Amino acid sequence: MAVTQQLARIPEGYLAACRQSAAASSDRDPHWDPPAYDVLDLDWAPALLKRVGEVAGLEAVHRDALRQATDGDTALDLGFLNTHPHAIAPFGDVPTGLAASQVARVSELLGQIDMPLLLAALPADERDAASLIGQVGSITGGLRAYLLQHFNALRDFYLDAAKRHLLVVLWWD
């Protein structure tokens, strides 16, 4: 089973209800079950996307936004989502998250990133490009297509979350 990055966009009230449920439940069950349309599986793309930004010389503010979009922040107390036997991140660290204001800022900055331009800065040879950004093995459909698809999904996910004033919770599963 592959461990992949998961993101969920949720209203603040949903997170509060999950926290309350975990506190009231004898087995600390938060009843975490965001709708499938509000969950994004980024596969293993986060580290590769961040590395493309570094290699291609992406400005620091945009690199930080990409980092925040895929790493979250520890300011939100999400430890209750990582309690056995109901842990949502059984293979990784405690889930992280971004408040609605952070989501809005990250969304704005992701919208300014020209990923095709960054991908064009990689070596033309697929193996050389993969080696440069730390990708081991081949990716069906090609490295650039994979990264562009996942970046676009991430950007669109945050755009929708920002429009709806939602929080984003991130974890590895």
Rosetta blueprint (number, residue, H / E / L):
1 M L
2 A L
3 V L
4 T L
5 Q E
6 Q E
7 L E
8 A E
9 R E
10 I E
11 P L
12 E H
13 G H
14 Y H
15 L H
16 A H
17 A H
18 C H
19 R H
20 Q H
21 S H
22 A H
23 A H
24 A H
25 S L
26 S L
27 D L
28 R L
29 D L
30 P L
31 H L
32 W L
33 D L
34 P L
35 P L
36 A H
37 Y H
38 D H
39 V E
40 L E
41 D E
42 L E
43 D E
44 W L
45 A H
46 P H
47 A H
48 L H
49 L H
50 K H
51 R H
52 V H
53 G H
54 E H
55 V H
56 A L
57 G L
58 L L
59 E L
60 A H
61 V H
62 H H
63 R H
64 D H
65 A H
66 L H
67 R H
68 Q H
69 A H
70 T H
71 D H
72 G L
73 D E
74 T L
75 A L
76 L L
77 D L
78 L L
79 G H
80 F H
81 L H
82 N H
83 T L
84 H L
85 P L
86 H L
87 A L
88 I L
89 A L
90 P L
91 F L
92 G L
93 D L
94 V L
95 P L
96 T E
97 G E
98 L E
99 A L
100 A H
101 S H
102 Q H
103 V H
104 A H
105 R H
106 V H
107 S H
108 E H
109 L H
110 L H
111 G L
112 Q L
113 I L
114 D L
115 M H
116 P H
117 L H
118 L H
119 L H
120 A H
121 A L
122 L L
123 P L
124 A L
125 D L
126 E H
127 R H
128 D H
129 A H
130 A H
131 S H
132 L H
133 I H
134 G L
135 Q L
136 V L
137 G L
138 S L
139 I L
140 T L
141 G L
142 G L
143 L H
144 R H
145 A H
146 Y H
147 L H
148 L H
149 Q H
150 H H
151 F H
152 N H
153 A H
154 L H
155 R H
156 D H
157 F H
158 Y H
159 L H
160 D H
161 A H
162 A H
163 K H
164 R L
165 H L
166 L L
167 L E
168 V E
169 V E
170 L E
171 W E
172 W E
173 D L
